[in-house]
Amino acid sequence: MKAEKHLITKHGIQKRKQRYFDTEPMFANIKYVHNFKCFILTGKDKVSIDMDYWH
């Protein structure tokens, strides 16, 4: 509930729009160029481990 309320605020909408431009192209590139389907781990350090494992 708390997250849902935050998402519909002006600030939440702005952040969701910004995410589209900041992160989505990066993940699309990883999927297309590196043929990478999904990350198993979360967090910056763990995703690096994930990338090293699969490539």
C-alpha positions as CSV (number, residue, x, y, z in Angstrom):
1,M,0.0,0.0,0.0
2,K,2.7,2.5,0.9
3,A,4.6,1.8,-2.3
4,E,1.5,2.1,-4.3
5,K,0.6,5.5,-2.8
6,H,4.2,6.7,-3.5
7,L,4.0,5.6,-7.2
8,I,0.9,7.7,-7.9
9,T,2.4,10.9,-6.4
10,K,3.9,13.5,-8.7
11,H,7.4,12.6,-7.6
12,G,6.7,8.9,-8.1
13,I,5.4,9.4,-11.6
14,Q,8.5,11.6,-12.4
15,K,10.8,8.8,-11.1
16,R,9.1,6.1,-13.1
17,K,9.4,8.2,-16.3
18,Q,13.1,8.8,-15.6
19,R,13.7,5.1,-15.1
20,Y,12.5,4.5,-18.7
21,F,15.3,6.7,-20.0
22,D,18.0,5.7,-17.5
23,T,17.8,1.9,-17.2
24,E,15.6,0.4,-19.9
25,P,18.0,1.1,-22.8
26,M,20.9,-0.4,-20.8
27,F,19.0,-3.7,-20.2
28,A,17.9,-3.8,-23.8
29,N,21.5,-3.5,-24.9
30,I,22.6,-6.3,-22.6
31,K,19.8,-8.6,-23.8
32,Y,20.4,-7.9,-27.5
33,V,24.2,-7.6,-27.8
34,H,25.1,-10.2,-25.2
35,N,22.1,-12.5,-25.6
36,F,21.6,-12.3,-21.9
37,K,18.1,-13.3,-20.8
38,C,17.8,-12.5,-17.0
39,F,19.7,-11.8,-13.9
40,I,19.4,-14.3,-11.1
41,L,21.0,-12.1,-8.4
42,T,20.1,-8.5,-7.3
43,G,22.2,-5.5,-6.4
44,K,25.1,-4.0,-8.3
45,D,27.9,-6.2,-6.9
46,K,25.9,-9.4,-7.3
47,V,24.8,-8.6,-10.8
48,S,28.5,-8.2,-11.7
49,I,29.0,-11.7,-10.4
50,D,26.0,-12.9,-12.4
51,M,27.4,-11.3,-15.6
52,D,30.9,-12.8,-15.0
53,Y,29.4,-16.2,-14.5
54,W,27.4,-16.3,-17.7
55,H,30.0,-14.7,-20.0
